[in-house]
Amino acid sequence: MRLILAASYLISLATPGLCQTSTTAAEPRLSEQIRLEAFQSHKRGDNYGIASFAISNGTDKPVNSIELTCWVDDDRGHATKVLVWPSPDAIPAHASQQFSNVNIGLIGDSRSACEVTGAQ
């Protein structure tokens, strides 16, 4: 009986070591790889925000479309998804492109902000 208890104890000590996996470096977030830079916005008369910004592609692949999430007054719970497409072609790897006159949704009199949340 003691032998069974001792064996069980030793197995329980060794099991966590067997189940561990090596940790790898975490992948950078998309918003760190594809960055929104020089963001500026202003309000139209109908309370919609119009933005100008640059998208910097830090990946090794071209970017054909970008999804932005835009919000006002730090209220990400009521954010708006905005899709933008580079013109005339994709943003090449490790390059950037300027965007202007992008409708980012209703902003009223509030401060707006956006971040990259998707790309293809």
C-alpha positions in Angstrom: 0.0 0.0 0.0 2.8 2.4 0.9 4.5 1.6 -2.4 1.3 2.6 -4.3 1.0 5.8 -2.4 4.7 6.6 -2.9 4.4 5.9 -6.7 1.3 8.0 -6.9 3.0 10.9 -5.2 6.1 10.7 -7.5 3.9 10.5 -10.6 1.9 13.6 -9.4 5.2 15.5 -9.1 6.4 14.5 -12.5 3.1 15.1 -14.4 3.2 18.9 -14.5 6.7 18.8 -16.0 5.6 16.4 -18.7 2.6 18.6 -19.7 4.5 21.8 -20.0 5.3 23.2 -23.4 8.0 25.6 -24.3 7.0 29.2 -24.6 7.6 30.9 -27.9 7.8 34.6 -28.5 4.3 36.1 -28.8 3.2 37.3 -32.2 2.9 41.1 -32.3 -0.6 42.5 -32.4 -1.9 43.5 -35.8 -2.1 47.1 -34.7 1.6 46.9 -34.1 2.4 45.4 -37.5 0.0 47.6 -39.5 0.0 51.0 -37.9 -2.3 54.0 -38.2 -0.1 57.1 -38.2 -0.7 60.9 -38.3 -4.4 60.5 -37.5 -6.4 63.7 -37.8 -10.2 64.1 -37.9 -12.8 66.9 -38.2 -16.5 67.0 -38.0 -18.8 67.7 -40.9 -22.0 69.7 -40.5 -24.0 66.5 -40.2 -21.9 65.3 -37.2 -20.0 62.7 -39.2 -16.2 62.5 -38.8 -13.8 62.8 -41.7 -10.3 61.5 -41.1 -6.9 61.7 -42.8 -4.1 59.3 -41.8 -1.3 57.1 -43.1 -1.3 53.3 -42.9 2.2 51.8 -42.4 2.5 48.2 -43.4 5.2 46.6 -41.3 4.5 43.0 -42.5 6.2 40.9 -45.2 3.0 40.8 -47.3 1.1 43.5 -49.2 -2.1 44.7 -47.7 -5.3 44.9 -49.9 -7.8 46.1 -47.3 -7.7 47.5 -43.8 -10.4 47.3 -41.1 -10.4 50.2 -38.6 -12.3 50.4 -35.4 -13.2 54.0 -34.5 -14.7 55.3 -31.3 -15.4 58.5 -29.5 -14.4 59.6 -25.9 -12.7 56.2 -25.1 -16.1 54.4 -25.5 -15.0 51.4 -27.5 -18.2 49.6 -26.7 -20.0 51.8 -29.2 -17.2 51.7 -31.8 -17.8 51.8 -35.6 -16.0 49.5 -38.1 -14.6 51.2 -41.1 -13.2 49.5 -44.1 -10.6 51.2 -46.4 -9.0 50.0 -49.5 -5.6 51.3 -50.8 -5.7 53.0 -54.2 -4.6 52.3 -56.8 -2.9 49.1 -55.5 -2.2 47.2 -52.3 0.2 48.7 -49.8 3.5 46.9 -50.4 5.3 45.1 -47.5 7.2 47.6 -45.4 5.7 50.6 -47.1 3.0 53.2 -46.2 0.2 55.0 -47.9 -1.7 58.2 -47.1 -5.6 58.2 -46.8 -7.8 61.3 -46.8 -11.5 62.1 -46.6 -12.4 58.8 -44.9 -15.8 58.8 -43.3 -15.4 57.3 -39.8 -19.0 57.6 -38.7 -20.9 59.8 -36.2 -18.7 61.7 -33.8 -20.7 64.7 -32.6 -18.7 67.1 -30.5 -16.5 64.3 -29.1 -12.8 63.4 -29.6 -12.4 60.4 -32.0 -9.8 57.7 -32.3 -9.2 54.7 -34.5 -7.0 51.6 -34.6 -6.3 48.9 -37.1 -8.2 45.7 -36.2 -8.1 43.7 -39.4 -6.3 43.5 -42.7 -6.1 41.3 -45.8 
